[in-house]
Amino acid sequence: MSVLDTPPPPPLTMDSLEELRAYLWKVHQVTVDQNDPILMLHTIHKVALDEYARLLDGHKRQLSENVEKITKDLCDEVRLIIGDLEADALNDAVRERLATIHEAERLSGKTLAHLKQTLKAQRLLTLINFAALGCALGVLSVLVI
């Protein structure tokens, strides 16, 4: 099996030429001189990638600001439209009906809470009944034997 068949994984970052040279040694068992012109490619690529990352960060920041501004403007516009609609559409009868609906919702919540408490009590009583049944069966089995 050749060294090229299973190269070691590259490090997560290769920030220095020394790290690159060490990796090349691990993979190819070849020493690359510090002044080797091919190492300039590493430096050129690193500079280009750093510049690209800087540009991407700037674009992300600008995009985020644009989305935030557009979202804020849309929310403000929707609030104005809703306010206009409420002022136009909600008369006294509608307000009364909404109040009735809200009251029914509140009472439904209370009813649901009471039903949950009743269900818990029924579960407890059922458990007690099963325990009593077990005791009664135990006593009867002792008396029968």
C-alpha atoms as a printed R data frame, in Angstrom:
    type eleno elety resid chain resno       x       y      z
1   ATOM     1    CA   MET     A     1   0.000   0.000  0.000
2   ATOM     2    CA   SER     A     2   1.415   3.377 -0.998
3   ATOM     3    CA   VAL     A     3   1.582   6.530  1.094
4   ATOM     4    CA   LEU     A     4  -0.737   8.202 -1.420
5   ATOM     5    CA   ASP     A     5  -3.469   5.639 -0.789
6   ATOM     6    CA   THR     A     6  -4.236   6.836  2.719
7   ATOM     7    CA   PRO     A     7  -3.038  10.386  3.304
8   ATOM     8    CA   PRO     A     8  -3.582  11.798  6.768
9   ATOM     9    CA   PRO     A     9  -6.488  14.221  7.019
10  ATOM    10    CA   PRO     A    10  -5.477  17.846  6.584
11  ATOM    11    CA   PRO     A    11  -5.659  20.105  9.619
12  ATOM    12    CA   LEU     A    12  -8.779  22.227 10.018
13  ATOM    13    CA   THR     A    13  -6.733  25.356  9.418
14  ATOM    14    CA   MET     A    14  -3.401  25.793  7.752
15  ATOM    15    CA   ASP     A    15  -2.470  29.341  8.688
16  ATOM    16    CA   SER     A    16   1.284  29.126  8.342
17  ATOM    17    CA   LEU     A    17   3.670  27.852  5.725
18  ATOM    18    CA   GLU     A    18   5.262  25.641  8.380
19  ATOM    19    CA   GLU     A    19   1.953  23.813  8.863
20  ATOM    20    CA   LEU     A    20   1.654  23.384  5.092
21  ATOM    21    CA   ARG     A    21   5.210  22.096  4.810
22  ATOM    22    CA   ALA     A    22   4.649  19.664  7.687
23  ATOM    23    CA   TYR     A    23   1.479  18.371  6.039
24  ATOM    24    CA   LEU     A    24   3.251  17.935  2.698
25  ATOM    25    CA   TRP     A    25   5.928  15.925  4.511
26  ATOM    26    CA   LYS     A    26   3.271  13.699  6.151
27  ATOM    27    CA   VAL     A    27   1.545  13.034  2.831
28  ATOM    28    CA   HIS     A    28   4.466  12.864  0.372
29  ATOM    29    CA   GLN     A    29   7.621  12.493  2.519
30  ATOM    30    CA   VAL     A    30   9.056  15.401  0.543
31  ATOM    31    CA   THR     A    31  10.726  18.399  2.100
32  ATOM    32    CA   VAL     A    32   9.617  21.672  0.548
33  ATOM    33    CA   ASP     A    33  12.030  24.552  1.055
34  ATOM    34    CA   GLN     A    34  10.682  27.747  2.595
35  ATOM    35    CA   ASN     A    35  11.684  29.659 -0.527
36  ATOM    36    CA   ASP     A    36   9.994  27.223 -2.910
37  ATOM    37    CA   PRO     A    37   7.902  29.288 -5.388
38  ATOM    38    CA   ILE     A    38   4.995  26.848 -5.181
39  ATOM    39    CA   LEU     A    39   4.440  27.927 -1.569
40  ATOM    40    CA   MET     A    40   3.565  31.367 -2.922
41  ATOM    41    CA   LEU     A    41   0.355  29.774 -4.210
42  ATOM    42    CA   HIS     A    42  -0.608  28.950 -0.653
43  ATOM    43    CA   THR     A    43  -0.051  32.576  0.354
44  ATOM    44    CA   ILE     A    44  -1.900  33.902 -2.690
45  ATOM    45    CA   HIS     A    45  -4.842  31.569 -2.063
46  ATOM    46    CA   LYS     A    46  -4.964  32.494  1.620
47  ATOM    47    CA   VAL     A    47  -5.007  36.219  0.805
48  ATOM    48    CA   ALA     A    48  -7.724  35.686 -1.816
49  ATOM    49    CA   LEU     A    49  -9.843  33.575  0.549
50  ATOM    50    CA   ASP     A    50  -9.449  36.104  3.359
51  ATOM    51    CA   GLU     A    51 -10.542  38.906  1.009
52  ATOM    52    CA   TYR     A    52 -13.483  36.795 -0.170
53  ATOM    53    CA   ALA     A    53 -14.496  36.110  3.453
54  ATOM    54    CA   ARG     A    54 -14.270  39.837  4.214
55  ATOM    55    CA   LEU     A    55 -16.476  40.641  1.214
56  ATOM    56    CA   LEU     A    56 -18.976  37.937  2.213
57  ATOM    57    CA   ASP     A    57 -19.155  39.339  5.742
58  ATOM    58    CA   GLY     A    58 -19.842  42.800  4.327
59  ATOM    59    CA   HIS     A    59 -22.567  41.444  2.058
60  ATOM    60    CA   LYS     A    60 -24.133  39.458  4.908
61  ATOM    61    CA   ARG     A    61 -24.136  42.547  7.108
62  ATOM    62    CA   GLN     A    62 -25.684  44.685  4.344
63  ATOM    63    CA   LEU     A    63 -28.273  42.021  3.557
64  ATOM    64    CA   SER     A    64 -29.190  41.723  7.227
65  ATOM    65    CA   GLU     A    65 -29.601  45.491  7.512
66  ATOM    66    CA   ASN     A    66 -31.739  45.594  4.363
67  ATOM    67    CA   VAL     A    67 -33.976  42.745  5.532
68  ATOM    68    CA   GLU     A    68 -34.342  44.349  8.952
69  ATOM    69    CA   LYS     A    69 -35.315  47.705  7.428
70  ATOM    70    CA   ILE     A    70 -37.773  46.137  4.978
71  ATOM    71    CA   THR     A    71 -39.313  44.035  7.767
72  ATOM    72    CA   LYS     A    72 -39.678  47.076 10.012
73  ATOM    73    CA   ASP     A    73 -41.270  49.091  7.212
74  ATOM    74    CA   LEU     A    74 -43.685  46.259  6.393
75  ATOM    75    CA   CYS     A    75 -44.626  45.800 10.055
76  ATOM    76    CA   ASP     A    76 -45.301  49.522 10.408
77  ATOM    77    CA   GLU     A    77 -47.431  49.493  7.264
78  ATOM    78    CA   VAL     A    78 -49.384  46.418  8.429
79  ATOM    79    CA   ARG     A    79 -49.998  48.058 11.813
80  ATOM    80    CA   LEU     A    80 -51.376  51.154 10.077
81  ATOM    81    CA   ILE     A    81 -53.629  49.064  7.851
82  ATOM    82    CA   ILE     A    82 -54.877  47.028 10.828
83  ATOM    83    CA   GLY     A    83 -55.531  50.191 12.770
84  ATOM    84    CA   ASP     A    84 -57.535  51.622  9.871
85  ATOM    85    CA   LEU     A    85 -59.481  48.371  9.485
86  ATOM    86    CA   GLU     A    86 -60.264  48.217 13.199
87  ATOM    87    CA   ALA     A    87 -61.459  51.786 13.212
88  ATOM    88    CA   ASP     A    88 -63.679  51.177 10.175
89  ATOM    89    CA   ALA     A    89 -64.987  47.692 10.934
90  ATOM    90    CA   LEU     A    90 -65.408  47.535 14.685
91  ATOM    91    CA   ASN     A    91 -68.672  49.061 15.747
92  ATOM    92    CA   ASP     A    92 -70.375  48.505 19.063
93  ATOM    93    CA   ALA     A    93 -72.142  45.287 18.040
94  ATOM    94    CA   VAL     A    94 -68.904  43.714 16.823
95  ATOM    95    CA   ARG     A    95 -67.103  44.770 19.999
96  ATOM    96    CA   GLU     A    96 -69.865  43.188 22.088
97  ATOM    97    CA   ARG     A    97 -69.633  39.954 20.123
98  ATOM    98    CA   LEU     A    98 -65.868  39.894 20.550
99  ATOM    99    CA   ALA     A    99 -66.282  40.433 24.282
100 ATOM   100    CA   THR     A   100 -68.765  37.534 24.378
101 ATOM   101    CA   ILE     A   101 -66.340  35.310 22.484
102 ATOM   102    CA   HIS     A   102 -63.509  36.214 24.852
103 ATOM   103    CA   GLU     A   103 -65.716  35.492 27.862
104 ATOM   104    CA   ALA     A   104 -66.731  32.120 26.397
105 ATOM   105    CA   GLU     A   105 -63.058  31.357 25.804
106 ATOM   106    CA   ARG     A   106 -62.229  32.233 29.427
107 ATOM   107    CA   LEU     A   107 -65.073  30.057 30.741
108 ATOM   108    CA   SER     A   108 -63.991  27.178 28.468
109 ATOM   109    CA   GLY     A   109 -60.521  27.391 29.950
110 ATOM   110    CA   LYS     A   110 -61.907  27.247 33.479
111 ATOM   111    CA   THR     A   111 -64.143  24.297 32.547
112 ATOM   112    CA   LEU     A   112 -61.205  22.470 31.020
113 ATOM   113    CA   ALA     A   113 -59.148  23.015 34.182
114 ATOM   114    CA   HIS     A   114 -62.005  21.645 36.331
115 ATOM   115    CA   LEU     A   115 -62.381  18.620 34.047
116 ATOM   116    CA   LYS     A   116 -58.659  17.903 34.348
117 ATOM   117    CA   GLN     A   117 -58.928  18.049 38.155
118 ATOM   118    CA   THR     A   118 -61.942  15.721 38.073
119 ATOM   119    CA   LEU     A   119 -60.052  13.295 35.834
120 ATOM   120    CA   LYS     A   120 -57.142  13.248 38.282
121 ATOM   121    CA   ALA     A   121 -59.542  12.527 41.140
122 ATOM   122    CA   GLN     A   122 -61.168   9.716 39.148
123 ATOM   123    CA   ARG     A   123 -57.763   8.196 38.440
124 ATOM   124    CA   LEU     A   124 -56.909   8.302 42.139
125 ATOM   125    CA   LEU     A   125 -60.243   6.715 43.112
126 ATOM   126    CA   THR     A   126 -59.771   4.006 40.478
127 ATOM   127    CA   LEU     A   127 -56.326   3.250 41.872
128 ATOM   128    CA   ILE     A   128 -57.742   3.058 45.401
129 ATOM   129    CA   ASN     A   129 -60.531   0.735 44.162
130 ATOM   130    CA   PHE     A   130 -57.979  -1.569 42.546
131 ATOM   131    CA   ALA     A   131 -55.950  -1.609 45.758
132 ATOM   132    CA   ALA     A   132 -59.092  -2.405 47.761
133 ATOM   133    CA   LEU     A   133 -59.987  -5.127 45.280
134 ATOM   134    CA   GLY     A   134 -56.540  -6.650 45.685
135 ATOM   135    CA   CYS     A   135 -56.872  -6.581 49.470
136 ATOM   136    CA   ALA     A   136 -60.338  -8.128 49.319
137 ATOM   137    CA   LEU     A   137 -59.138 -10.893 47.005
138 ATOM   138    CA   GLY     A   138 -56.209 -11.526 49.307
139 ATOM   139    CA   VAL     A   139 -58.470 -11.814 52.359
140 ATOM   140    CA   LEU     A   140 -60.917 -14.053 50.510
141 ATOM   141    CA   SER     A   141 -58.159 -16.309 49.230
142 ATOM   142    CA   VAL     A   142 -56.818 -16.684 52.796
143 ATOM   143    CA   LEU     A   143 -60.310 -17.471 54.123
144 ATOM   144    CA   VAL     A   144 -61.033 -19.988 51.371
145 ATOM   145    CA   ILE     A   145 -57.800 -21.897 51.874
